[in-house]
C-alpha cells in the first residue's frame, strides 16, 4: 500500500460563493433562534441572545473574508499561487 503524502492544492476558486452561503445560513439561524426565543424562559433567552451576538460577529468576519477573497480574485488569483 502506498500513501500519497502530497497535500492537495489550495483551491480558492469558489470561496466567495461558499462564504456567501455561510452568511445566508447563519442569518437564517439567527432568525430561527429569534422565533424560538419567544417560547424560552429567561435563562434560555439569554443564552440564545448571546449565541446570536456571536453569530453576528461571525457574519461580520465572513463578510470581511468575502471582501478579501473577492479582491484576490480581481487581482488575478491563480490556484497555482497557493500550492
N, C-alpha and C positions, 0 to 999 in steps of 0.2 A: 504494500500500500504506500502510495506516495502522497505527500502533503504539499499543497501549494501555499507557501508562506508569504507570497507576494500580495500586498494589500490591493484591494480594488481601487481604481482611480476615483478621485473625488468628483462626483457628477452633480454640479450645482445648477444644471440647466433648468430644472423645474422648481427650484427653491422658492421663488416668489409665489408661484401658484400654491405650493404646499403651505406656505406661511399664511397666505390669504384664507385658505380653507381652515387652518387652525384658528385664525382670528374669528371667522364666522362661527365655528363650533363653540368657541369659548363664549362668544356673545350669546349664543343660544343657551348655553349652560347658565349664564347669569340670569337670563330671562326665566328659565325653568326654576332656578333657585328662588327668584323673587316670588314666583307663584306659590312655591312650597312654603315660603316664609309666612304666608297668610294663615297657615294652619299650624305653625310651630309655636312652642312656648318661648318664654323669654331667653333662656339659656341657648336653646337651639337656634333661635332667631339671631342671636349674637354670633354664633358660630358661622351661620350662613352668611351673614353680613361681612364677617372678617374674610371668609373664603372668597366672596365676591370682590372684595377690595384687592386681594391677591390676584384674582383673575384679571381685574382691570390693569394692574401693574404689568402682568404678563402680556396683555394685549398691547400695551404701550411699547414694551420691549420688542414684541414681534413686529409691530409697525416700523420701528427703527431698523430692525433687521431687514424688513422688506425694502426699505429705502436703500440700505447698504447693498443688498443683492441686486436691486434694480440698477443702481449706479454701476456696479461691477459689470452687469450685462451691457449697459450702454458704453462702457469703456472697452468693449471688445473682449470680455471674458471668454476664455477658451478653456475647455476641460483640461487640456494638456498642461496648463499653467499650475494646476494644483495636484499633480501626481506625486 
